[in-house]
Amino acid sequence: MLLMGLGGIAPAAAATVYTAVIDAGSSGTRIFLYEVAPGPYPVIKEIASHKGIAGDDGIDDFLDRLGGTGKNLGPEAVGEAVIGPLLDAITPALTERGVKDGDVVVDLLATAGMRSTLKPIGSHDPSDVDAFYDGIRRFITAKGFAAGEVRTTDGSAEEGLWTWIDVNNRYRDAFRTDKAPVGVVEVGGSSMQVSYPITAAPDPARNIYAVSINGRTFSVFDRTYIGLGQDDARKAMRQQTPPGDGGARCFPTGMQVDQDSGDIIGGERVRIARPAAFDTAQCLGSYSAILAERFGKLGDPAVGNSTSPFYGIAAVRYAFEEIGAAPQIPSKAGLSDAITAKCVPEGAVANFKIAKKYGQRACSSAAYIDALLYGPSGLFRDNPELFKSTVADQVMVDGKLAGSISWATGYLLQKYAR
């Protein structure tokens, strides 16, 4: 039956779209498969995901011939080593639904790791990166899928903005209700994003962008800061004074040299040079200096201009959880007290799963987040209560997993809004 309105024949509902988004992050590569019903408020259902290959530290490593679990693979190997297993992982979900691989558009969108490869930050010309992406497109097509966008995202106008969309969709339902959106602090491996609603008119030159979904329109400030992800900040800390120390002041007291997995810096693995002895003042000072330098060069995010309080995600959430501070009711005292209790005492190393990288780095990561949020150069140094909560990446509804917080979902909400 055709439905008639004042405008004549009602438009047919948009066909369901199956699309996969490969999140090529600085610390690893993962894939999400979605079923999308385009519309004013697109209905997006995550139907499969894969966290990636253990030992993969980002596709950017392949450009420097440090890719793969053996850290010796070049650009030509990224397809077989990383992309292929991800595509294979979503095939069962497609088969179950009777969807052909060729009907699935695969976008690979890279974040701060790939942004950091370009000169003058990195060592590669745009032609190197373009050739790398061309190889990935050919691999996706050869696997039988439709290659979509394969490129590096803009951290401010895209990645951070997409994360803001997803957080406010999941936790605020801001595009279907009159609830006010919140600001977001997201810390990844190589970059940190700050985004928040603002009364000023959209102006990309001032990092203020328009978001319009389902008739709801907001002005959003968003800025990405390369080098302020937890991994890059830790690497910078390891290289600070005292020279050759390897950052022993920011790891749990009692951690031994051979327990430190280290960080690859300039092609060399850098570890602590002596048994760790966590020093609260020195560690906070190190990270505060790093933050002051980056904000001084790129500009303060001016979080006081936000019309709403802030939520923290990704490494912000993990830092609170790993150190034992309350993640849903964060406070300056709660975080610093937990760091002191868990990291400083003799034998503090026993408080962590030290065989795992995240256990080794828990004190360092928590100290960095403490400096980022509350330190002398921190975002909320003048107004700590503006930082309201941290939220989990995995979204639970009625006790069941209902999806993951990801810029990929925000990307699709904006892309398929009609």
Backbone hydrogen bonds, N-H to C=O, Kabsch-Sander energy under -0.5 kcal/mol:
donor,donor_aa,acceptor,acceptor_aa,energy
4,M,2,L,-0.5
5,G,8,G,-2.4
8,G,5,G,-1.9
10,A,3,L,-2.4
17,V,36,V,-3.2
19,T,17,V,-0.5
19,T,34,Y,-1.9
20,A,105,V,-2.7
21,V,32,F,-2.6
22,I,20,A,-0.5
22,I,107,D,-3.6
23,D,21,V,-0.7
23,D,30,R,-2.4
24,A,22,I,-1.0
24,A,109,L,-1.8
25,G,23,D,-1.4
25,G,28,G,-1.7
30,R,23,D,-1.8
31,I,50,H,-2.2
32,F,21,V,-2.0
33,L,48,A,-3.1
34,Y,19,T,-2.9
35,E,45,K,-2.5
36,V,17,V,-3.3
36,V,34,Y,-0.5
37,A,43,V,-2.4
39,G,416,Y,-1.6
43,V,37,A,-2.1
44,I,42,P,-0.7
45,K,35,E,-2.6
45,K,43,V,-0.5
46,E,44,I,-0.5
47,I,33,L,-2.5
47,I,45,K,-0.6
48,A,33,L,-1.3
50,H,31,I,-2.1
56,D,53,I,-2.1
57,D,55,G,-0.6
61,D,58,G,-1.4
62,F,59,I,-1.3
63,L,59,I,-0.6
63,L,60,D,-0.7
64,D,60,D,-0.7
64,D,61,D,-0.8
65,R,62,F,-1.5
66,L,61,D,-2.8
67,G,73,L,-2.1
71,K,68,G,-1.2
72,N,67,G,-1.3
73,L,67,G,-1.7
77,A,74,G,-1.9
78,V,75,P,-1.1
81,A,77,A,-2.4
82,V,78,V,-2.3
83,I,78,V,-1.7
84,G,79,G,-3.5
86,L,82,V,-1.2
87,L,83,I,-2.3
88,D,84,G,-2.6
89,A,85,P,-1.5
90,I,86,L,-0.9
90,I,87,L,-0.7
91,T,87,L,-0.7
91,T,88,D,-0.6
94,L,90,I,-1.5
95,T,91,T,-2.8
96,E,92,P,-2.3
97,R,93,A,-1.0
98,G,94,L,-0.6
98,G,95,T,-1.0
99,V,94,L,-2.6
103,D,100,K,-1.7
104,V,101,D,-2.0
105,V,18,Y,-1.4
105,V,103,D,-0.6
106,V,146,A,-3.1
107,D,20,A,-2.7
107,D,105,V,-0.6
108,L,149,E,-2.8
109,L,22,I,-2.2
109,L,107,D,-0.6
110,A,108,L,-0.5
110,A,151,R,-2.7
111,T,24,A,-2.1
114,M,111,T,-0.7
115,R,111,T,-1.8
116,S,112,A,-2.1
117,T,114,M,-1.1
118,L,114,M,-0.6
118,L,115,R,-0.7
119,K,124,H,-2.2
121,I,118,L,-0.8
122,G,118,L,-3.4
124,H,117,T,-2.4
128,D,125,D,-0.9
129,V,125,D,-1.4
130,D,126,P,-2.8
131,A,127,S,-2.1
132,F,128,D,-1.8
133,Y,129,V,-2.5
134,D,130,D,-2.3
135,G,131,A,-1.8
136,I,132,F,-1.5
137,R,133,Y,-2.5
138,R,134,D,-2.2
139,F,135,G,-1.8
140,I,136,I,-2.5
141,T,137,R,-2.3
142,A,138,R,-2.4
143,K,139,F,-1.5
144,G,141,T,-1.7
145,F,140,I,-1.8
146,A,101,D,-0.6
146,A,104,V,-2.1
147,A,145,F,-0.7
148,G,106,V,-3.0
151,R,108,L,-2.1
153,T,110,A,-3.0
155,G,153,T,-0.6
158,E,154,D,-1.5
159,E,154,D,-2.1
160,G,155,G,-2.5
162,W,158,E,-3.3
163,T,159,E,-2.2
164,W,160,G,-2.2
165,I,161,L,-2.1
166,D,162,W,-2.3
167,V,163,T,-2.8
168,N,164,W,-2.2
169,N,165,I,-1.7
170,R,166,D,-3.0
171,Y,167,V,-2.8
172,R,167,V,-0.5
172,R,168,N,-0.5
173,D,169,N,-0.6
174,A,168,N,-2.2
176,R,173,D,-1.1
177,T,173,D,-1.1
183,G,309,P,-2.9
184,V,195,S,-3.3
185,V,311,Y,-2.5
186,E,184,V,-0.5
186,E,193,Q,-2.5
187,V,313,I,-1.1
188,G,186,E,-0.5
188,G,191,S,-2.7
192,M,225,Y,-1.3
193,Q,186,E,-2.9
194,V,223,R,-2.2
195,S,184,V,-2.4
196,Y,221,F,-2.1
198,I,219,S,-2.2
203,D,208,I,-1.8
206,R,203,D,-2.6
207,N,204,P,-1.7
208,I,203,D,-1.7
209,Y,220,V,-3.1
211,V,218,F,-2.4
213,I,216,R,-2.2
214,N,40,P,-1.3
216,R,213,I,-1.9
217,T,215,G,-0.6
218,F,211,V,-2.4
220,V,209,Y,-3.0
220,V,218,F,-0.5
221,F,196,Y,-2.8
222,D,207,N,-2.4
223,R,194,V,-2.1
225,Y,192,M,-2.6
226,I,224,T,-0.6
227,G,190,S,-2.7
228,L,225,Y,-1.6
229,G,190,S,-1.2
230,Q,188,G,-2.4
231,D,189,G,-0.9
232,D,189,G,-2.1
233,A,229,G,-2.6
234,R,230,Q,-1.8
235,K,231,D,-2.3
236,A,232,D,-2.2
237,M,233,A,-2.3
238,R,234,R,-2.4
239,Q,235,K,-0.9
239,Q,236,A,-0.6
240,Q,237,M,-1.6
245,D,242,P,-1.9
246,G,238,R,-0.8
248,A,245,D,-0.5
250,C,247,G,-2.4
251,F,248,A,-0.9
253,T,343,C,-2.3
254,G,276,A,-2.7
255,M,252,P,-2.2
259,Q,256,Q,-1.6
260,D,257,V,-1.4
261,S,259,Q,-0.6
263,D,270,V,-1.9
265,I,263,D,-0.7
265,I,268,E,-3.4
268,E,265,I,-1.5
270,V,263,D,-3.3
270,V,268,E,-0.6
271,R,269,R,-0.5
273,A,245,D,-2.4
276,A,255,M,-2.8
277,A,248,A,-1.4
278,F,343,C,-0.5
279,D,249,R,-2.6
280,T,278,F,-0.6
283,C,279,D,-2.8
284,L,280,T,-2.4
285,G,281,A,-2.2
286,S,282,Q,-2.2
287,Y,283,C,-2.2
288,S,284,L,-2.4
289,A,285,G,-1.9
290,I,286,S,-1.7
291,L,287,Y,-2.4
292,A,288,S,-2.5
293,E,289,A,-2.0
294,R,290,I,-2.0
295,F,291,L,-2.8
296,G,292,A,-2.1
297,K,293,E,-1.5
298,L,294,R,-2.8
299,G,295,F,-2.4
305,N,302,A,-2.2
306,S,303,V,-1.8
307,T,197,P,-2.0
310,F,386,L,-2.7
311,Y,183,G,-2.4
312,G,389,S,-2.1
313,I,185,V,-2.3
315,A,187,V,-2.3
316,V,313,I,-1.9
317,R,314,A,-0.6
318,Y,314,A,-2.2
319,A,315,A,-2.1
320,F,316,V,-1.4
321,E,317,R,-2.3
322,E,318,Y,-3.0
323,I,319,A,-1.6
324,G,320,F,-0.9
324,G,321,E,-0.6
325,A,320,F,-2.2
335,L,331,S,-2.2
336,S,332,K,-2.2
337,D,333,A,-2.7
338,A,334,G,-1.6
339,I,335,L,-2.1
340,T,336,S,-2.3
341,A,337,D,-2.4
342,K,338,A,-2.3
343,C,339,I,-2.6
344,V,339,I,-0.6
344,V,340,T,-1.2
348,A,345,P,-1.9
349,V,253,T,-2.0
350,A,347,G,-1.9
351,N,348,A,-2.5
352,F,349,V,-1.6
354,I,352,F,-2.0
356,K,353,K,-2.1
359,G,353,K,-0.5
360,Q,356,K,-2.3
361,R,357,K,-2.2
362,A,359,G,-0.8
365,S,361,R,-3.2
366,A,362,A,-2.5
367,A,363,C,-2.4
368,Y,364,S,-2.0
369,I,365,S,-2.5
370,D,366,A,-2.5
371,A,367,A,-2.2
372,L,368,Y,-2.7
373,L,369,I,-2.7
374,Y,370,D,-2.7
375,G,370,D,-1.0
375,G,371,A,-0.7
378,G,375,G,-1.9
379,L,372,L,-3.5
380,F,373,L,-2.4
381,R,378,G,-1.0
386,L,383,N,-2.0
387,F,384,P,-1.6
388,K,310,F,-2.0
388,K,386,L,-1.0
389,S,310,F,-1.4
390,T,327,P,-1.2
391,V,312,G,-2.4
395,V,393,D,-0.5
395,V,403,G,-2.9
396,M,394,Q,-0.5
397,V,400,K,-3.0
400,K,397,V,-1.6
402,A,395,V,-3.7
405,I,393,D,-4.1
409,T,406,S,-0.8
410,G,406,S,-1.3
411,Y,407,W,-2.7
412,L,408,A,-1.8
413,L,409,T,-2.4
414,Q,410,G,-2.1
415,K,411,Y,-2.4
416,Y,412,L,-2.7
417,A,413,L,-0.6
418,R,39,G,-1.8
